[in-house]
Amino acid sequence: MTPGRTLATAGRVLTQIRHDPRTVALLLVVPSLLIGLIAWMFTDTDVFASIGPAMLALFPFIVMFLVTSVATLRERRRGTLERLLSMPVGKGDFILGYALAFGLLAIFQTAIAVSFAVWVCGLEIEGSIWLLFAIAVADALLGTSLGLLASAFARTEFQVVQFLPIFVFPQILLGGIFIPRDQLPEGLEAISDWLPLTYAIDALQAVADDNESLEWILANLLVLGAWIAGCIIVGSITLRRRTG
């Protein structure tokens, strides 16, 4: 794995996405629209104030997971990956290049979503807006890395969607969005402690409410970083040249 090949892969991916307006809209606009819909649904109530930070974790995470996994799988189905690997491009270059490309898009996506939630939808943030942004970016990168991992095992785009109940839905259900985690049955609470989205939701909520120390929030960010790195490493090891 070399920096030049990794950056070349990232540049190629960004060029492809730039010529796909629908994917650009899905990545950059849809999360904000969904957050706006939630805020509109709960106008004149305090509900959005309580669930808004979780929505900043939820929608970018799901969108990045879907787009990254489908885009990576498409490279294998078209034989692009096999051609690339016949040249001096390793699996690590390919996976990390994709991670860098979608990571850059995740930064833009998060900047739009956070700005929209705070300054248009009126989400009140008691803590640092920059810390909130950093956590939201890490959350989007988590969706990207899990998408890369899922694409290594899927053979078709339909199978990617089938992975949603495995990779995404349990994290949504047990992440504290619908019910506080300390009110979950003991076994489910223990499971939620091992799910990475939990740490993103908890950290975003803590910054919004300004009720936890900086050290506690940074510890959550460290857990997210470990999950991101682990998914990228495992994805590069298990990546196959072609589907079939």
N, C-alpha and C positions, 0 to 999 in steps of 0.2 A: 504494500500500500504506500503510495507516494502522494504528497500534497498536490503536485501538478496534475496528475490523473484524476484525483478526487475533485479538484476545482473545475477541470474540464468537464467532468460528468455533471457537476452542479450547473455549470453554464449551459450545457445542452438541455438539461431538464427545464431550466428557466426559459430558454428560448422556445421550447415546445409549448409550455404553458402560456407564454405571452401570445401565441397565435391561437389560443383556445379561449374565446371570450366567456363561454359558459362556465368553464372551470374557474376562471378568474373571478367571475361573479359569485360562484358557489363558495369560493374560499374567502373572499374579502367582504362580500355584502350580506350573504345569507345569515351568518351568525348574528349580525347586528339587527337584521329584520326580525329574527326570532326573539331576540331580547326585547325589541320594541313591541312586538306582539304581546309578550308576557306583561310588560309594563302597562300596555293599553288595557289588557284584560282586567288588571287589578287597580285601575284608576280610582282615586279617592279612597284607597285602603292602604294599610301598612304592609300588605303582603309582599309587594315587590321589594320593599326595603329589606325584608328578611331573606328572600330567596334570590334577590338580584345577584349577589356575589357568586352563588352556586351556579346561576345561569352563565356567568362569565367563564366558569369552568366547564360547564356541560356542552354548550353548543359548539365552541371552537374545537373541543376534544373530539366530538363525534364527526364533525366535518373533516378535520385533518386525518382522522383514522380512515374514513371512507375514500377520500381523494388519494391519499398516499398509497393505500393498499391496492386500489384499482389501477392507478398509474404504473406502479411497479410491476404488477402482474401482467399488464398489457405489454410491457417490454419483453417479458419471457414468452408470452403467447405469439408475439410477432417475430421471435427469433433474434431480437435486437441484443438481448443479453448474451446469447451464445456467440454472436459475432464480436461483441465487445470483449468477451473473455478469451476469444481466440487471439486477441491482441494483448499488449502488455497492460491490461486492465484487470485487476483482481476483484474478487467479490467484495472485499473491504472498500476498495475505491468506489465501486458501484453503490453499495449501501450508504456509505458515508456521504457520497456526492448527493444522493437523493435526500439524505437527512439535512445536509446544508442548504439545498435548494428549497425544500419545504420549510426548513427552519426560518429562512429569510422571509418566506411568505407568511409564516406564522407570526412574525414580528409585526408586519403590516396589518395582518388580520386582527391581531390583539389590540394594536393601537387604535384601529377603527372601532372595534367592539367596546373597548373601555371608554373611549371618548364619547361614543354614542350613549352608552349606559349612564355615564356620569353627567354629561352636559346637555343631553337631549332628553333622556328619560328621567333624569333627576335622582339617580342613585346616590345616596349620601355616603361618603367615605370619611370616617373619623381619623383613620391613620394616613400613612404616606401613599399618595397616588402612584408614585414611582415604584414602591414596593409591590403595590397591587398589580401594576403592569408587569413587573418581573415574574411574579407568580403566575399570572395569566399566560405569559409567553412560555414558561416552563410547562404549563398544563397543555398548551397547544403542541409543544414539542413531544410531550408524552403521547398524545394522539398520533403524531407522526411516527414515532418509534414503534408503537404498537401496530400501526398499519403496516410498517415495513416487516415486522415480525409475522403478522398474519399472512402477508403476501407470499412469504417463503413457504407456507404450507398449503395455500389455496391453489387450485388448478383452473378455476373459472371465476369470473366476476360474481356469479351467483353464490359461489362458495364463500367469497369475501363477505357477502351479506349474511350468510349463514353463521359466520364467525361473530357477528354482533351479539347474539345471546351469550357467547362465551367470554369475549373480551370486553364488552361494553355494558350490557344490560345489568349484570350483577353489580358493577361499580356504581351505576346510577341508583339502583334500588337500595344499596347498602351504604351509600356515601353520605347520608344525613340530609338529603334533599327533602324527602317525604316525611321522615320521622327522625328526631335527634338520635344519634348513634347510641347514646347512653340509655335510650329507652328500647333498644332492640333486645331480643332474646340473647342470652349470654353467648351462645354459639355463633349467632350471626354477627354480634359485635366483635367477637374474636376474628371472624373472617374479614370483616371490614377493615381491621387493623393491618391486614396484609394487602389491601387493594390500593394502588397508587393514587387513583382519583380522589380517594378519601383525604389524602394529605393536601391536595390542591384545594379542595372545597374548604377544609378546615382552615388552611392558611388564608385564603381569600376572605372568609368570614371573619377571621381574627383581625385582619387589616381593616376591613370595613367597620368593625365594631371597636377597634383599637383596644382589645381586651387581653392581649397576650404580649409577652416580651419579644424583643427582636430575636433573641437567641432561639426561642421556641419556633418562631416563623422560619428562621434560617435552617433549623433542623429539618423542618418539613420540606424545604427546598432541596436540602441535601438528599433526602429520600427520593424525591422526584428525579433528581439528577442521576442517582444510582439506577433507578428503573429505566431511564432513558438510555443510559450507557449500556445497561445489561441487554435491553431489547435490540439495540443496534448490533452488539457483538453476537448475540445468538442468531439474529437474522442473517448476518453475514456468513456465519458458519453453516447454517441450514439451507441457504439459498441454492436452488437448483437452476441449472442453465436453461432448461425448457420445461414447460408443462407437459403432462402426459403420463 
